[in-house]
């Protein structure tokens, strides 16, 4: 694990599982905003588990997390494909691996009557932070060279959609 990723894993049992910081920024506001939603959903899941909100509550948050992750991956992959990112296929494969792993864990929890565990949270936290810090940061320069804007003035369509839905 990289040094930057280690700094994102607090030693204490703090209220937040992941604290958003500029270290997690890929430098493209649209994607950073989506990553912030993923971080927020992980923190909600963490809170639900720490405060024993029950399987229904944690399951609902987990469902939102899975749904938003699929949406985010679709958006990110579309941008990478349209802007001809050289490592697009490998990046897409990593997304597919994560979704498969999460679906397997979700299925295991449902069929074996396991609650969402800290093990799952740790897996998701580690995967998300390392993926952003190492893999997502790798495409920033390419996307900006191809004309992606680092900042925008209006709320993104995805945030409008997501906020309207939930």
DSSP file (Angstrom, degrees, kcal/mol; ACC not computed):
  #  RESIDUE AA STRUCTURE BP1 BP2  ACC     N-H-->O    O-->H-N    N-H-->O    O-->H-N    TCO  KAPPA ALPHA  PHI   PSI    X-CA   Y-CA   Z-CA
    1    1 A X              0   0    0      0, 0.0   125,-0.0     0, 0.0     5,-0.0   0.000 360.0 360.0 360.0 140.8    0.0    0.0    0.0
    2    2 A X     >  -     0   0    0      1,-0.1     4,-2.0     4,-0.0     5,-0.1  -0.251 360.0-114.1 -71.5 161.1    1.3    3.5   -0.9
    3    3 A X  H  > S+     0   0    0      1,-0.2     4,-1.6     2,-0.2    -1,-0.1   0.895 117.6  54.5 -61.1 -41.6    2.3    6.0    1.8
    4    4 A X  H  > S+     0   0    0      1,-0.2     4,-0.6     2,-0.2    -1,-0.2   0.897 107.7  49.7 -60.6 -40.4   -0.6    8.3    0.8
    5    5 A X  H >4 S+     0   0    0      1,-0.2     3,-1.1     2,-0.2     4,-0.4   0.892 106.3  56.1 -66.2 -39.0   -3.1    5.4    1.2
    6    6 A X  H >< S+     0   0    0     -4,-2.0     3,-1.3     1,-0.3    -1,-0.2   0.866 101.4  57.6 -60.0 -36.2   -1.7    4.6    4.7
    7    7 A X  H 3< S+     0   0    0     -4,-1.6    -1,-0.3     1,-0.3    -2,-0.2   0.693 100.7  58.3 -68.8 -18.3   -2.3    8.2    5.8
    8    8 A X  T << S+     0   0    0     -3,-1.1     2,-0.9    -4,-0.6    11,-0.4   0.522  89.2  79.8 -88.8  -6.2   -6.0    7.8    4.9
    9    9 A X  S <  S-     0   0    0     -3,-1.3    -1,-0.1    -4,-0.4     9,-0.1  -0.825  75.6-150.6-104.2  95.3   -6.5    4.8    7.3
   10   10 A X        -     0   0    0     -2,-0.9    -2,-0.1     7,-0.4    -3,-0.0  -0.328   9.9-140.4 -66.6 148.4   -6.9    6.3   10.8
   11   11 A X  S    S+     0   0    0      2,-0.1    -1,-0.1    -2,-0.0     2,-0.1   0.806  81.3  68.6 -77.8 -30.8   -5.7    4.2   13.7
   12   12 A X  S    S-     0   0    0      1,-0.1     2,-1.3     0, 0.0    -2,-0.0  -0.324  96.6-104.6 -85.3 172.2   -8.6    5.1   16.0
   13   13 A X        +     0   0    0     -2,-0.1    -1,-0.1     2,-0.0     4,-0.1  -0.509  58.2 175.7 -92.0  64.6  -12.2    4.1   15.6
   14   14 A X        -     0   0    0     -2,-1.3    -4,-0.0     2,-0.2     0, 0.0  -0.095  45.2-104.2 -70.5 169.5  -13.2    7.6   14.4
   15   15 A X  S    S+     0   0    0      2,-0.0     2,-0.4    35,-0.0    -1,-0.1   0.803 105.0  57.7 -65.9 -30.6  -16.6    8.6   13.2
   16   16 A X        -     0   0    0      1,-0.1    -2,-0.2    30,-0.1     3,-0.2  -0.851  62.9-159.1-106.5 138.4  -15.5    8.6    9.5
   17   17 A X  S    S+     0   0    0     -2,-0.4     2,-0.4     1,-0.3    -7,-0.4   0.884  88.6  20.3 -75.8 -41.3  -14.1    5.6    7.8
   18   18 A X  S    S-     0   0    0     21,-0.2     2,-0.6    -9,-0.1    -1,-0.3  -0.998  70.8-151.2-131.4 130.9  -12.5    7.8    5.1
   19   19 A X        -     0   0    0     -2,-0.4     2,-0.1   -11,-0.4    20,-0.0  -0.906  24.3-128.0-100.6 120.2  -11.8   11.5    5.4
   20   20 A X        +     0   0    0     -2,-0.6     2,-0.3    16,-0.1    16,-0.0  -0.446  41.6 159.2 -66.1 136.8  -11.9   13.3    2.0
   21   21 A X    >   -     0   0    0     -2,-0.1     3,-1.8     1,-0.0     4,-0.4  -0.941  58.3 -94.9-148.4 170.6   -8.8   15.3    1.4
   22   22 A X  G >  S+     0   0    0     -2,-0.3     3,-1.1     1,-0.3     5,-0.1   0.728 116.5  74.1 -61.5 -20.6   -6.9   16.8   -1.6
   23   23 A X  G 3  S+     0   0    0      1,-0.3    -1,-0.3   -19,-0.1    -3,-0.1   0.815  97.0  48.7 -61.4 -28.9   -4.8   13.6   -1.6
   24   24 A X  G <  S+     0   0    0     -3,-1.8    -1,-0.3   -20,-0.0    -2,-0.2   0.550  88.1 110.6 -87.8  -7.5   -7.8   11.8   -3.0
   25   25 A X    <   -     0   0    0     -3,-1.1     4,-0.1    -4,-0.4    -3,-0.0  -0.445  50.8-164.1 -71.7 137.2   -8.4   14.4   -5.7
   26   26 A X        -     0   0    0      2,-0.2    -1,-0.1    -2,-0.2     3,-0.1   0.458  48.1-111.4 -94.7  -3.8   -7.7   13.4   -9.3
   27   27 A X  S    S+     0   0    0      1,-0.2     2,-0.5    -5,-0.1    -2,-0.1   0.519  91.3 101.5  88.4   5.2   -7.7   17.0  -10.4
   28   28 A X    >>  -     0   0    0      1,-0.1     4,-2.6   123,-0.0     3,-0.6  -0.958  62.4-152.1-124.5 111.3  -11.0   16.8  -12.4
   29   29 A X  H 3> S+     0   0    0    121,-3.2     4,-2.8    -2,-0.5     5,-0.2   0.834  90.9  57.4 -55.4 -41.4  -13.9   18.2  -10.4
   30   30 A X  H 3> S+     0   0    0    119,-0.4     4,-1.4     1,-0.2    -1,-0.3   0.923 113.8  39.0 -56.3 -46.5  -16.5   16.1  -12.1
   31   31 A X  H <> S+     0   0    0     -3,-0.6     4,-2.6     2,-0.2    -1,-0.2   0.880 113.4  55.4 -74.1 -38.5  -14.8   12.9  -11.1
   32   32 A X  H  X S+     0   0    0     -4,-2.6     4,-2.4     1,-0.2    -2,-0.2   0.904 105.4  53.2 -59.8 -40.8  -13.8   14.2   -7.7
   33   33 A X  H  X S+     0   0    0     -4,-2.8     4,-1.5    -5,-0.2    -1,-0.2   0.899 110.0  47.7 -62.0 -39.8  -17.5   15.0   -6.9
   34   34 A X  H  X S+     0   0    0     -4,-1.4     4,-2.0    -5,-0.2    -1,-0.2   0.908 110.4  51.4 -67.1 -41.3  -18.4   11.4   -7.8
   35   35 A X  H  X S+     0   0    0     -4,-2.6     4,-2.6     1,-0.2    -2,-0.2   0.877 105.8  56.5 -62.8 -36.1  -15.6   10.1   -5.6
   36   36 A X  H  X S+     0   0    0     -4,-2.4     4,-2.6     2,-0.2    -1,-0.2   0.876 105.1  51.6 -63.2 -37.0  -16.9   12.2   -2.8
   37   37 A X  H  X S+     0   0    0     -4,-1.5     4,-2.6     2,-0.2    -1,-0.2   0.924 109.9  49.3 -64.4 -43.5  -20.3   10.6   -3.1
   38   38 A X  H  X S+     0   0    0     -4,-2.0     4,-2.2     2,-0.2    -2,-0.2   0.918 111.9  48.5 -61.0 -43.4  -18.6    7.2   -2.9
   39   39 A X  H  X S+     0   0    0     -4,-2.6     4,-2.4     1,-0.2   -21,-0.2   0.918 111.3  50.6 -61.8 -44.2  -16.7    8.3    0.2
   40   40 A X  H  X S+     0   0    0     -4,-2.6     4,-2.4     1,-0.2    -2,-0.2   0.909 109.5  50.0 -61.6 -42.7  -19.8    9.6    1.8
   41   41 A X  H  X S+     0   0    0     -4,-2.6     4,-2.3     2,-0.2    -1,-0.2   0.893 110.2  50.2 -64.9 -39.2  -21.7    6.3    1.2
   42   42 A X  H  X S+     0   0    0     -4,-2.2     4,-2.5     2,-0.2    -1,-0.2   0.906 110.9  49.8 -63.3 -40.2  -18.8    4.3    2.7
   43   43 A X  H  X S+     0   0    0     -4,-2.4     4,-2.5     2,-0.2    -2,-0.2   0.884 109.6  51.1 -66.5 -37.5  -18.9    6.6    5.7
   44   44 A X  H  X S+     0   0    0     -4,-2.4     4,-2.4     2,-0.2    -2,-0.2   0.917 110.8  48.9 -62.6 -42.8  -22.7    6.2    6.0
   45   45 A X  H  X S+     0   0    0     -4,-2.3     4,-2.0     2,-0.2    -2,-0.2   0.921 110.6  50.7 -62.4 -44.4  -22.2    2.4    5.9
   46   46 A X  H  X S+     0   0    0     -4,-2.5     4,-3.0     1,-0.2     5,-0.2   0.925 110.6  49.2 -58.4 -47.2  -19.5    2.6    8.6
   47   47 A X  H  X S+     0   0    0     -4,-2.5     4,-2.6     1,-0.2    -1,-0.2   0.908 108.9  52.8 -60.6 -43.0  -21.8    4.7   10.8
   48   48 A X  H  <>S+     0   0    0     -4,-2.4     5,-2.9     1,-0.2     6,-0.4   0.877 114.1  42.7 -62.0 -37.3  -24.7    2.3   10.4
   49   49 A X  H ><5S+     0   0    0     -4,-2.0     3,-1.4     3,-0.2    -2,-0.2   0.936 114.3  49.0 -74.4 -47.4  -22.4   -0.6   11.4
   50   50 A X  H 3<5S+     0   0    0     -4,-3.0    -2,-0.2     1,-0.3    -3,-0.2   0.879 117.0  42.3 -59.8 -39.2  -20.7    1.2   14.3
   51   51 A X  T 3<5S-     0   0    0     -4,-2.6    -1,-0.3    -5,-0.2    -2,-0.2   0.251 110.6-121.6 -96.6  13.2  -24.1    2.3   15.7
   52   52 A X  T < 5 +     0   0    0     -3,-1.4    -3,-0.2     1,-0.1    -4,-0.1   0.901  47.3 165.7  52.5  52.9  -25.8   -1.0   15.1
   53   53 A X      < -     0   0    0     -5,-2.9     4,-0.5     1,-0.2    -1,-0.1   0.542  48.6-113.0 -77.3  -6.2  -28.6    0.3   12.9
   54   54 A X     >  -     0   0    0     -6,-0.4     4,-2.3     1,-0.1     5,-0.2  -0.086  28.5 -70.5  97.6 165.3  -29.4   -3.2   11.8
   55   55 A X  H  > S+     0   0    0      1,-0.2     4,-2.5     2,-0.2     5,-0.2   0.839 125.1  55.2 -65.7 -36.3  -29.3   -5.3    8.6
   56   56 A X  H  > S+     0   0    0      2,-0.2     4,-2.2     1,-0.2    -1,-0.2   0.945 111.1  43.7 -64.2 -47.2  -32.0   -3.5    6.8
   57   57 A X  H  > S+     0   0    0     -4,-0.5     4,-2.0     2,-0.2    -2,-0.2   0.936 117.4  44.6 -64.5 -47.0  -30.4    0.0    7.2
   58   58 A X  H  X S+     0   0    0     -4,-2.3     4,-2.6     1,-0.2    -1,-0.2   0.880 112.0  54.0 -66.8 -35.6  -26.9   -1.3    6.3
   59   59 A X  H  X S+     0   0    0     -4,-2.5     4,-2.3    -5,-0.2    -1,-0.2   0.897 107.5  50.3 -64.0 -39.9  -28.4   -3.3    3.4
   60   60 A X  H  X S+     0   0    0     -4,-2.2     4,-2.1     2,-0.2    -2,-0.2   0.907 112.5  46.2 -64.7 -42.0  -30.1   -0.2    2.0
   61   61 A X  H  X S+     0   0    0     -4,-2.0     4,-2.8     2,-0.2    -2,-0.2   0.914 111.7  52.0 -66.6 -41.4  -26.9    1.9    2.2
   62   62 A X  H  X S+     0   0    0     -4,-2.6     4,-2.6     1,-0.2    -2,-0.2   0.897 108.2  51.6 -60.9 -40.5  -25.0   -1.0    0.6
   63   63 A X  H  X S+     0   0    0     -4,-2.3     4,-2.5     2,-0.2    -1,-0.2   0.915 110.8  47.7 -62.3 -43.1  -27.5   -1.1   -2.2
   64   64 A X  H  X S+     0   0    0     -4,-2.1     4,-3.1     2,-0.2     5,-0.3   0.916 111.5  51.2 -62.4 -43.1  -27.0    2.7   -2.8
   65   65 A X  H  X S+     0   0    0     -4,-2.8     4,-2.4     2,-0.2    -2,-0.2   0.926 111.8  46.2 -60.7 -45.8  -23.3    2.2   -2.7
   66   66 A X  H  X S+     0   0    0     -4,-2.6     4,-2.1     2,-0.2    -1,-0.2   0.919 114.6  47.9 -63.1 -44.1  -23.4   -0.6   -5.3
   67   67 A X  H  X S+     0   0    0     -4,-2.5     4,-2.2     1,-0.2    -2,-0.2   0.934 113.8  45.6 -64.2 -46.1  -25.8    1.4   -7.5
   68   68 A X  H  X S+     0   0    0     -4,-3.1     4,-3.2     1,-0.2     5,-0.2   0.890 109.9  55.3 -66.3 -37.1  -23.7    4.6   -7.4
   69   69 A X  H  X S+     0   0    0     -4,-2.4     4,-2.9    -5,-0.3    -1,-0.2   0.922 108.2  48.6 -60.3 -43.7  -20.5    2.7   -8.0
   70   70 A X  H  X S+     0   0    0     -4,-2.1     4,-2.2     2,-0.2    -1,-0.2   0.922 113.2  47.5 -61.5 -44.0  -22.0    1.2  -11.2
   71   71 A X  H  X S+     0   0    0     -4,-2.2     4,-2.4     2,-0.2    -2,-0.2   0.944 113.4  47.9 -62.0 -48.3  -23.1    4.6  -12.3
   72   72 A X  H  X S+     0   0    0     -4,-3.2     4,-3.1     1,-0.2     5,-0.2   0.929 111.3  49.9 -59.8 -47.0  -19.7    6.2  -11.5
   73   73 A X  H  X S+     0   0    0     -4,-2.9     4,-3.0    -5,-0.2     5,-0.2   0.901 110.0  51.3 -60.3 -40.7  -17.8    3.4  -13.3
   74   74 A X  H  X S+     0   0    0     -4,-2.2     4,-2.1    -5,-0.2    -1,-0.2   0.927 113.3  44.6 -62.1 -45.2  -20.1    3.8  -16.4
   75   75 A X  H  X S+     0   0    0     -4,-2.4     4,-2.3     2,-0.2    -2,-0.2   0.952 115.8  46.6 -63.3 -49.9  -19.4    7.5  -16.5
   76   76 A X  H  X S+     0   0    0     -4,-3.1     4,-2.5     1,-0.2    -2,-0.2   0.919 113.2  48.4 -61.4 -45.3  -15.7    7.2  -15.9
   77   77 A X  H  X S+     0   0    0     -4,-3.0     4,-2.6    -5,-0.2    -1,-0.2   0.877 109.7  53.3 -63.9 -37.2  -15.3    4.4  -18.5
   78   78 A X  H  X S+     0   0    0     -4,-2.1     4,-2.9    -5,-0.2     5,-0.2   0.930 110.2  46.9 -62.8 -44.8  -17.3    6.5  -21.0
   79   79 A X  H  X S+     0   0    0     -4,-2.3     4,-2.3     1,-0.2    -2,-0.2   0.933 113.8  48.1 -61.6 -45.8  -15.0    9.4  -20.5
   80   80 A X  H  <>S+     0   0    0     -4,-2.5     5,-3.0     2,-0.2    -2,-0.2   0.895 114.8  45.7 -63.3 -40.1  -11.9    7.3  -20.8
   81   81 A X  H ><5S+     0   0    0     -4,-2.6     3,-1.5     3,-0.2    -2,-0.2   0.942 113.0  48.6 -68.7 -47.4  -13.2    5.5  -23.9
   82   82 A X  H 3<5S+     0   0    0     -4,-2.9    -2,-0.2     1,-0.3    -1,-0.2   0.882 114.8  45.5 -60.9 -39.1  -14.3    8.8  -25.7
   83   83 A X  T 3<5S-     0   0    0     -4,-2.3    -1,-0.3    -5,-0.2    -2,-0.2   0.226 113.0-120.4 -93.0  15.4  -10.9   10.4  -24.9
   84   84 A X  T < 5 -     0   0    0     -3,-1.5     2,-0.3     1,-0.2    -3,-0.2   0.871  33.7-165.7  53.7  48.4   -9.0    7.3  -26.0
   85   85 A X    > < -     0   0    0     -5,-3.0     3,-1.8     1,-0.1     4,-0.2  -0.510  18.1-137.3 -65.4 126.0   -7.2    6.6  -22.8
   86   86 A X  T 3  S+     0   0    0     -2,-0.3     3,-0.3     1,-0.3    -1,-0.1   0.786 101.3  44.7 -60.5 -29.7   -4.4    4.1  -23.6
   87   87 A X  T 3> S+     0   0    0      1,-0.2     4,-2.4     2,-0.1    -1,-0.3   0.040  77.1 120.5-102.2  26.4   -5.1    2.0  -20.5
   88   88 A X  H <> S+     0   0    0     -3,-1.8     4,-2.9     1,-0.2     5,-0.2   0.918  71.8  50.5 -55.8 -49.8   -8.9    2.0  -20.9
   89   89 A X  H  > S+     0   0    0     -3,-0.3     4,-2.1     1,-0.2    -1,-0.2   0.898 112.9  45.8 -60.8 -42.5   -9.2   -1.8  -21.1
   90   90 A X  H  > S+     0   0    0      2,-0.2     4,-2.0     1,-0.2    -1,-0.2   0.904 113.3  49.8 -66.9 -41.3   -7.2   -2.5  -18.0
   91   91 A X  H  X S+     0   0    0     -4,-2.4     4,-1.9     1,-0.2    -2,-0.2   0.924 111.0  49.2 -63.3 -44.7   -9.0    0.2  -16.1
   92   92 A X  H  X S+     0   0    0     -4,-2.9     4,-2.4     1,-0.2    -1,-0.2   0.891 108.2  54.6 -61.4 -40.6  -12.4   -1.2  -17.1
   93   93 A X  H  X S+     0   0    0     -4,-2.1     4,-2.3    -5,-0.2    -1,-0.2   0.888 105.5  52.4 -61.7 -40.2  -11.2   -4.7  -16.1
   94   94 A X  H  X S+     0   0    0     -4,-2.0     4,-2.1     2,-0.2    -1,-0.2   0.901 109.2  50.3 -63.4 -39.7  -10.3   -3.4  -12.6
   95   95 A X  H  X S+     0   0    0     -4,-1.9     4,-2.5     1,-0.2    -2,-0.2   0.933 110.3  49.4 -61.2 -45.7  -13.8   -1.9  -12.3
   96   96 A X  H  X S+     0   0    0     -4,-2.4     4,-2.2     1,-0.2    -2,-0.2   0.877 109.0  52.8 -63.2 -38.0  -15.4   -5.2  -13.4
   97   97 A X  H  X S+     0   0    0     -4,-2.3     4,-2.5     2,-0.2    -1,-0.2   0.921 110.0  47.9 -63.1 -44.2  -13.3   -7.1  -10.8
   98   98 A X  H  X S+     0   0    0     -4,-2.1     4,-2.8     2,-0.2     5,-0.2   0.948 111.5  49.3 -62.6 -48.3  -14.4   -4.8   -8.0
   99   99 A X  H  X S+     0   0    0     -4,-2.5     4,-2.5     1,-0.2    -1,-0.2   0.898 111.9  49.7 -58.9 -40.2  -18.1   -5.1   -8.9
  100  100 A X  H  X S+     0   0    0     -4,-2.2     4,-2.3    -5,-0.2    -1,-0.2   0.922 111.5  48.2 -63.9 -44.5  -17.8   -8.9   -9.1
  101  101 A X  H  X S+     0   0    0     -4,-2.5     4,-2.3     2,-0.2    -2,-0.2   0.910 113.0  47.6 -63.3 -42.3  -16.1   -9.0   -5.7
  102  102 A X  H  X S+     0   0    0     -4,-2.8     4,-2.8     2,-0.2    -1,-0.2   0.910 111.5  50.6 -66.5 -41.4  -18.8   -6.8   -4.1
  103  103 A X  H  X S+     0   0    0     -4,-2.5     4,-2.6    -5,-0.2    -1,-0.2   0.893 110.3  50.2 -63.4 -38.9  -21.6   -8.8   -5.7
  104  104 A X  H  X S+     0   0    0     -4,-2.3     4,-2.5     2,-0.2    -2,-0.2   0.924 112.8  46.2 -63.8 -44.2  -20.0  -12.0   -4.3
  105  105 A X  H  X S+     0   0    0     -4,-2.3     4,-2.3     2,-0.2    -2,-0.2   0.913 113.0  49.7 -64.4 -42.3  -19.8  -10.5   -0.8
  106  106 A X  H  X S+     0   0    0     -4,-2.8     4,-2.0     2,-0.2    -2,-0.2   0.918 112.2  48.0 -62.4 -43.8  -23.3   -9.2   -1.0
  107  107 A X  H  X S+     0   0    0     -4,-2.6     4,-2.9     1,-0.2     5,-0.3   0.908 110.2  52.1 -62.9 -42.8  -24.6  -12.6   -2.2
  108  108 A X  H  X S+     0   0    0     -4,-2.5     4,-2.3     1,-0.2     6,-0.4   0.903 109.5  49.7 -61.1 -41.6  -22.7  -14.3    0.6
  109  109 A X  H  <>S+     0   0    0     -4,-2.3     5,-1.2     1,-0.2     4,-0.4   0.894 114.7  44.4 -64.8 -39.2  -24.2  -12.0    3.2
  110  110 A X  H  <5S+     0   0    0     -4,-2.0     3,-0.2     3,-0.2    -2,-0.2   0.908 120.1  38.4 -72.9 -42.2  -27.7  -12.6    1.9
  111  111 A X  H  <5S+     0   0    0     -4,-2.9    -2,-0.2     1,-0.2    -3,-0.2   0.794 123.3  39.2 -82.8 -28.6  -27.5  -16.4    1.5
  112  112 A X  T  <5S-     0   0    0     -4,-2.3    -1,-0.2    -5,-0.3    -2,-0.2   0.299 106.9-120.6-104.3   9.4  -25.4  -17.1    4.6
  113  113 A X  T   5 +     0   0    0     -4,-0.4     2,-0.4    -3,-0.2    -3,-0.2   0.857  57.6 154.8  56.1  40.1  -27.3  -14.6    6.8
  114  114 A X      < -     0   0    0     -5,-1.2    -1,-0.2    -6,-0.4     2,-0.1  -0.763  39.6-128.5 -93.6 144.0  -24.1  -12.6    7.5
  115  115 A X        -     0   0    0     -2,-0.4     2,-0.4     1,-0.1   -60,-0.0  -0.453  41.0 -82.4 -81.5 164.2  -24.4   -8.9    8.4
  116  116 A X        -     0   0    0     -2,-0.1     2,-0.2     1,-0.1    -1,-0.1  -0.548  62.3-154.4 -67.8 126.9  -22.3   -6.3    6.6
  117  117 A X     >  -     0   0    0     -2,-0.4     4,-1.9     1,-0.1     3,-0.2  -0.529  31.7-112.2-108.6 167.5  -19.0   -6.5    8.4
  118  118 A X  H  > S+     0   0    0      1,-0.2     4,-2.9     2,-0.2     5,-0.2   0.783 117.0  64.6 -63.6 -27.0  -16.0   -4.4    9.2
  119  119 A X  H  > S+     0   0    0      2,-0.2     4,-2.3     1,-0.2    -1,-0.2   0.928 103.5  45.2 -61.5 -45.0  -14.1   -6.8    6.9
  120  120 A X  H  > S+     0   0    0      2,-0.2     4,-2.8     1,-0.2     5,-0.2   0.922 112.9  51.0 -63.7 -44.4  -16.2   -5.7    3.9
  121  121 A X  H  X S+     0   0    0     -4,-1.9     4,-3.0     1,-0.2     5,-0.2   0.923 110.1  49.1 -59.1 -45.3  -15.8   -2.0    4.9
  122  122 A X  H  X S+     0   0    0     -4,-2.9     4,-2.8     1,-0.2     5,-0.3   0.919 111.5  50.1 -61.7 -43.0  -12.0   -2.4    5.1
  123  123 A X  H  X S+     0   0    0     -4,-2.3     4,-2.7    -5,-0.2    -2,-0.2   0.942 113.7  44.7 -58.7 -49.0  -12.0   -4.1    1.7
  124  124 A X  H  X S+     0   0    0     -4,-2.8     4,-2.8     2,-0.2     5,-0.2   0.906 114.7  48.6 -64.7 -42.1  -14.1   -1.3    0.2
  125  125 A X  H  X S+     0   0    0     -4,-3.0     4,-2.6    -5,-0.2     5,-0.3   0.942 114.3  45.1 -62.7 -48.4  -12.1    1.5    1.8
  126  126 A X  H  X S+     0   0    0     -4,-2.8     4,-2.3    -5,-0.2     5,-0.3   0.931 115.7  47.0 -62.3 -45.9   -8.7    0.0    0.8
  127  127 A X  H  X S+     0   0    0     -4,-2.7     4,-2.7    -5,-0.3     5,-0.2   0.941 114.2  46.6 -63.7 -47.0   -9.9   -0.7   -2.8
  128  128 A X  H  X S+     0   0    0     -4,-2.8     4,-2.6    -5,-0.2     5,-0.2   0.943 115.5  43.9 -62.7 -49.0  -11.4    2.8   -3.2
  129  129 A X  H  X S+     0   0    0     -4,-2.6     4,-2.9    -5,-0.2     5,-0.2   0.928 117.6  44.1 -66.0 -44.1   -8.5    4.7   -1.8
  130  130 A X  H  X>S+     0   0    0     -4,-2.3     4,-2.5    -5,-0.3     5,-0.7   0.911 113.3  52.3 -66.8 -40.2   -5.9    2.7   -3.7
  131  131 A X  I  X>S+     0   0    0     -4,-2.7     5,-2.9    -5,-0.3     4,-0.9   0.932 115.4  40.7 -60.8 -46.0   -7.9    2.8   -6.9
  132  132 A X  I  <>S+     0   0    0     -4,-2.6     5,-1.5    -5,-0.2    -2,-0.2   0.956 117.9  46.7 -66.5 -50.0   -8.2    6.6   -6.7
  133  133 A X  I  <5S+     0   0    0     -4,-2.9    -2,-0.2    -5,-0.2    -1,-0.2   0.849 130.0  17.8 -63.9 -36.3   -4.7    7.3   -5.6
  134  134 A X  I  <5S+     0   0    0     -4,-2.5     4,-0.5    -5,-0.2    -3,-0.2   0.881 132.6  29.0-105.1 -52.7   -3.0    5.0   -8.1
  135  135 A X  I  X<S+     0   0    0     -4,-0.9     4,-0.5    -5,-0.7     3,-0.4   0.929 122.3  43.3 -83.1 -46.2   -5.2    4.1  -11.0
  136  136 A X  I >><S+     0   0    0     -5,-2.9     3,-1.3     1,-0.2     4,-0.6   0.898 110.9  55.5 -68.7 -38.9   -7.5    7.1  -11.3
  137  137 A X  H >4<S+     0   0    0     -5,-1.5     3,-0.5    -6,-0.3     4,-0.5   0.762  96.8  68.5 -63.4 -22.5   -4.7    9.6  -10.9
  138  138 A X  H 34 S+     0   0    0     -4,-0.5     4,-0.4    -3,-0.4    -1,-0.3   0.777  99.8  46.9 -68.0 -25.9   -2.9    7.9  -13.8
  139  139 A X  H <X S+     0   0    0     -3,-1.3     4,-2.6    -4,-0.5     5,-0.2   0.614  86.6  89.2 -92.5 -11.1   -5.5    9.2  -16.3
  140  140 A X  H <X S+     0   0    0     -4,-0.6     4,-2.5    -3,-0.5     5,-0.3   0.918  88.1  46.9 -54.7 -52.7   -5.7   12.8  -15.2
  141  141 A X  H  > S+     0   0    0     -4,-0.5     4,-2.4     1,-0.2    -1,-0.2   0.911 113.4  49.5 -58.6 -43.9   -2.9   14.2  -17.4
  142  142 A X  H  > S+     0   0    0     -4,-0.4     4,-1.6     1,-0.2    -1,-0.2   0.931 111.6  48.2 -61.8 -46.2   -4.3   12.4  -20.4
  143  143 A X  H  <>S+     0   0    0     -4,-2.6     5,-2.8     1,-0.2    -2,-0.2   0.902 112.4  48.0 -64.3 -41.2   -7.8   13.6  -19.9
  144  144 A X  H ><5S+     0   0    0     -4,-2.5     3,-1.5    -5,-0.2    -1,-0.2   0.905 109.5  53.0 -66.9 -40.4   -6.8   17.2  -19.4
  145  145 A X  H 3<5S+     0   0    0     -4,-2.4    -1,-0.2     1,-0.3    -2,-0.2   0.833 107.9  53.4 -60.6 -31.1   -4.5   17.1  -22.6
  146  146 A X  T 3<5S-     0   0    0     -4,-1.6    -1,-0.3    -5,-0.2    -2,-0.2   0.400 131.9 -90.6 -87.4   2.9   -7.6   15.8  -24.5
  147  147 A X  T < 5S+     0   0    0     -3,-1.5    -3,-0.2     1,-0.3    -2,-0.1   0.477  71.6 150.8 107.1   2.3   -9.7   18.8  -23.3
  148  148 A X      < -     0   0    0     -5,-2.8     2,-0.4    -6,-0.2    -1,-0.3  -0.458  46.1-123.7 -65.4 138.7  -11.4   17.6  -20.1
  149  149 A X        -     0   0    0      1,-0.1  -119,-0.4    -2,-0.1  -120,-0.1  -0.684   8.6-150.8 -87.5 136.3  -12.0   20.6  -17.9
  150  150 A X  S    S+     0   0    0     -2,-0.4  -121,-3.2  -122,-0.2     2,-0.3   0.826  82.4  25.4 -72.5 -31.5  -10.5   20.5  -14.4
  151  151 A X        -     0   0    0   -123,-0.2     2,-0.3  -122,-0.1    -1,-0.1  -0.932  63.7-167.5-132.8 154.5  -13.3   22.7  -13.0
  152  152 A X        -     0   0    0     -2,-0.3     4,-0.1     1,-0.1     0, 0.0  -0.942  19.7-141.2-137.1 160.3  -16.9   23.5  -13.9
  153  153 A X  S    S+     0   0    0     -2,-0.3     2,-0.3     2,-0.1    -1,-0.1   0.714  79.7  57.0 -97.6 -22.6  -19.3   26.2  -12.7
  154  154 A X  S    S-     0   0    0      1,-0.1     2,-0.1     0, 0.0     3,-0.1  -0.714  94.9 -90.5-108.7 159.8  -22.6   24.3  -12.5
  155  155 A X        -     0   0    0     -2,-0.3    -2,-0.1     1,-0.1    -1,-0.1  -0.435  54.2-105.7 -63.4 139.3  -23.6   21.1  -10.6
  156  156 A X     >  -     0   0    0      1,-0.1     4,-2.1    -2,-0.1     5,-0.2  -0.234  19.7-117.6 -66.8 156.6  -22.9   18.0  -12.8
  157  157 A X  H  > S+     0   0    0      1,-0.2     4,-2.6     2,-0.2     5,-0.2   0.862 115.1  55.1 -61.6 -36.1  -25.8   16.2  -14.4
  158  158 A X  H  > S+     0   0    0      2,-0.2     4,-3.0     1,-0.2     5,-0.2   0.923 107.9  47.3 -66.8 -43.0  -24.9   13.1  -12.4
  159  159 A X  H  > S+     0   0    0      2,-0.2     4,-2.8     1,-0.2     5,-0.3   0.901 112.0  50.9 -64.5 -38.9  -25.1   14.9   -9.1
  160  160 A X  H  X S+     0   0    0     -4,-2.1     4,-2.0     2,-0.2    -2,-0.2   0.941 113.7  45.4 -60.6 -47.2  -28.4   16.5  -10.1
  161  161 A X  H  X S+     0   0    0     -4,-2.6     4,-2.1     2,-0.2    -2,-0.2   0.944 115.8  45.0 -59.8 -51.1  -29.7   13.0  -11.0
  162  162 A X  H  X S+     0   0    0     -4,-3.0     4,-2.5     1,-0.2    -2,-0.2   0.915 113.7  48.6 -64.2 -45.1  -28.4   11.3   -7.8
  163  163 A X  H  < S+     0   0    0     -4,-2.8    -1,-0.2    -5,-0.2    -2,-0.2   0.855 112.3  49.7 -65.4 -34.0  -29.7   14.1   -5.5
  164  164 A X  H  < S+     0   0    0     -4,-2.0    -1,-0.2    -5,-0.3    -2,-0.2   0.880 113.1  46.9 -68.8 -38.1  -33.1   14.0   -7.1
  165  165 A X  H  <        0   0    0     -4,-2.1    -2,-0.2    -5,-0.2    -1,-0.2   0.879 360.0 360.0 -73.3 -39.7  -33.3   10.3   -6.8
  166  166 A X     <        0   0    0     -4,-2.5    -2,-0.2    -5,-0.2    -3,-0.2   0.364 360.0 360.0-118.0 360.0  -32.2   10.1   -3.1
